[in-house]
Amino acid sequence: FTDKVEFKIEKDKDKIHEIQEPKIKFFIIYEDENILLVLKDHNIEIHNSDNTKKGYTLNNAVHPYLRQENKIDEDFIPSSVHRLDKLTKGIVIYPKNHTAKKSLHKEMKNRTSFLKSYLAVCENENNKKIPNGQIEGYIWKEDKAEKMIFSISKEKEEAKLCSMDIKE
């Protein structure tokens, strides 16, 4: 697990899977005998929470795919080795055996082999010119709008300080 992997995502009908119950589509980016990398879409939770519509999670869609295709051992229960927020679209890593799971969890814990980076598409309602460079502010989840909000000032108690590199 020390190789650097870069992906160019090309939608291929053979790699898009839709599980009927729950009805969730996911795109397979890469797969071998040890790992499965899938693209999680916006507004899908990885695992169940109190707010999840019953069964409507990425885990509940990936599990049947792996079982139906006999891609995992019978005694292995697949689960992602990390998480992404419900509103975040991105790559999710699933180990397909105990050895891969142990190795991936170790690498995630050490935080040396994985680089997490985020690309945000921003709405600028006031059409203000935002200069290139770094900007600091606060970010929080707006539940009703189902999106993240960024502001220079801390407008909500739950807002977290963050910094962003602005590129036009």
C-alpha positions as CSV (number, residue, x, y, z in Angstrom):
1,F,0.0,0.0,0.0
2,T,2.9,2.4,-0.6
3,D,2.2,3.1,-4.3
4,K,0.9,6.5,-5.4
5,V,-2.3,6.1,-7.3
6,E,-4.0,8.8,-9.4
7,F,-7.4,8.3,-11.1
8,K,-9.0,9.7,-14.2
9,I,-12.7,9.1,-13.8
10,E,-14.4,8.0,-16.9
11,K,-18.0,6.9,-16.6
12,D,-18.3,3.3,-17.9
13,K,-21.7,1.7,-17.9
14,D,-20.2,-1.6,-16.7
15,K,-18.8,0.0,-13.6
16,I,-21.9,1.8,-12.3
17,H,-23.9,-0.4,-9.9
18,E,-27.4,0.2,-8.7
19,I,-28.7,-2.0,-5.8
20,Q,-32.5,-2.2,-5.7
21,E,-33.0,-2.1,-1.9
22,P,-31.9,0.4,-1.0
23,K,-31.8,2.1,-4.4
24,I,-28.3,3.7,-4.4
25,K,-26.0,4.0,-7.3
26,F,-22.2,3.9,-6.9
27,F,-19.4,4.1,-9.3
28,I,-16.4,1.7,-9.0
29,I,-13.2,3.6,-9.6
30,Y,-10.8,0.7,-8.9
31,E,-11.0,-2.8,-7.7
32,D,-8.6,-5.7,-7.1
33,E,-8.5,-8.7,-4.8
34,N,-7.8,-6.6,-1.8
35,I,-9.6,-3.3,-2.1
36,L,-12.6,-1.6,-3.7
37,L,-12.6,2.2,-4.3
38,V,-16.0,3.7,-5.0
39,L,-17.2,7.2,-5.7
40,K,-19.7,8.3,-3.1
41,D,-22.2,10.8,-4.3
42,H,-23.5,13.9,-2.5
43,N,-26.3,13.4,0.1
44,I,-25.5,9.7,0.8
45,E,-24.4,8.6,4.2
46,I,-21.7,5.9,4.5
47,H,-23.2,4.2,7.5
48,N,-26.4,4.3,9.5
49,S,-27.1,7.2,11.9
50,D,-30.2,8.4,13.7
51,N,-31.0,10.6,10.7
52,T,-30.6,8.0,8.0
53,K,-33.6,6.8,6.0
54,K,-33.7,3.1,6.8
55,G,-31.0,1.3,4.9
56,Y,-30.2,4.2,2.7
57,T,-26.4,4.1,3.1
58,L,-23.4,3.4,0.9
59,N,-22.4,0.5,3.1
60,N,-25.8,-1.1,2.5
61,A,-25.3,-0.8,-1.3
62,V,-21.7,-2.0,-1.4
63,H,-22.2,-5.1,0.8
64,P,-24.7,-6.8,-1.6
65,Y,-22.4,-6.1,-4.6
66,L,-19.5,-7.7,-2.9
67,R,-21.5,-10.7,-1.7
68,Q,-23.3,-11.2,-5.0
69,E,-20.1,-11.2,-7.0
70,N,-18.4,-13.5,-4.4
71,K,-15.6,-10.9,-4.0
72,I,-15.1,-11.3,-0.3
73,D,-14.7,-14.2,2.2
74,E,-17.9,-15.4,3.8
75,D,-16.8,-14.5,7.3
76,F,-15.6,-11.0,6.3
77,I,-17.9,-8.0,6.9
78,P,-16.8,-5.1,4.7
79,S,-16.7,-1.6,6.0
80,S,-15.1,1.6,4.8
81,V,-11.8,2.5,6.4
82,H,-12.7,6.2,6.7
83,R,-15.7,8.3,6.4
84,L,-17.0,11.3,4.4
85,D,-19.7,13.6,5.5
86,K,-23.1,13.1,3.9
87,L,-22.8,16.2,1.8
88,T,-19.3,15.4,0.5
89,K,-18.8,13.6,-2.8
90,G,-15.6,11.6,-2.9
91,I,-13.7,8.3,-2.9
92,V,-14.4,5.7,-0.2
93,I,-12.0,2.8,0.4
94,Y,-13.4,-0.7,1.2
95,P,-11.0,-3.5,2.1
96,K,-12.1,-6.9,0.9
97,N,-10.3,-9.1,3.4
98,H,-8.9,-9.1,6.9
99,T,-5.3,-8.4,5.8
100,A,-6.2,-5.4,3.7
101,K,-8.5,-4.1,6.5
102,K,-5.7,-4.3,9.1
103,S,-3.1,-2.7,6.8
104,L,-5.5,0.1,5.7
105,H,-6.5,0.9,9.2
106,K,-2.9,1.1,10.3
107,E,-2.0,3.5,7.4
108,M,-5.0,5.7,8.1
109,K,-4.1,5.9,11.8
110,N,-0.4,6.8,10.9
111,R,-1.7,9.5,8.4
112,T,1.4,9.1,6.3
113,S,0.2,7.3,3.2
114,F,-3.0,9.1,2.5
115,L,-3.5,12.7,1.4
116,K,-7.0,14.1,1.9
117,S,-7.8,17.1,-0.2
118,Y,-11.2,18.8,-0.8
119,L,-12.4,20.8,-3.7
120,A,-15.3,23.1,-2.9
121,V,-17.7,24.6,-5.4
122,C,-18.7,27.9,-3.9
123,E,-21.7,30.1,-4.5
124,N,-21.1,33.8,-4.3
125,E,-24.5,35.2,-3.9
126,N,-23.3,38.8,-3.8
127,N,-21.0,38.4,-6.8
128,K,-18.1,39.9,-4.9
129,K,-14.6,39.5,-6.3
130,I,-12.7,37.0,-4.1
131,P,-8.9,37.3,-4.5
132,N,-6.7,34.3,-5.1
133,G,-4.8,33.2,-2.1
134,Q,-5.6,31.9,1.3
135,I,-8.6,32.9,3.4
136,E,-9.6,32.0,6.9
137,G,-13.2,31.8,8.2
138,Y,-15.8,29.5,9.7
139,I,-17.7,26.6,8.2
140,W,-20.9,24.9,9.4
141,K,-23.6,22.6,8.1
142,E,-26.9,24.2,7.2
143,D,-29.4,21.3,7.6
144,K,-32.4,22.9,5.8
145,A,-30.4,23.8,2.7
146,E,-28.3,20.6,3.0
147,K,-25.1,22.4,2.3
148,M,-22.1,23.7,4.1
149,I,-21.8,27.5,4.7
150,F,-18.6,29.5,4.9
151,S,-18.3,32.9,6.5
152,I,-15.5,35.2,7.6
153,S,-17.3,35.7,10.9
154,K,-18.5,33.0,13.3
155,E,-22.3,33.2,12.8
156,K,-23.2,29.9,14.4
157,E,-22.0,28.3,17.7
158,E,-21.1,25.0,16.0
159,A,-19.0,26.7,13.2
160,K,-15.4,25.4,12.9
161,L,-12.4,27.5,12.0
162,C,-10.9,26.6,8.6
163,S,-8.7,28.0,6.0
164,M,-9.0,27.7,2.2
165,D,-6.8,28.3,-0.8
166,I,-8.8,30.3,-3.3
167,K,-8.1,29.7,-7.0
168,E,-10.1,31.2,-9.8
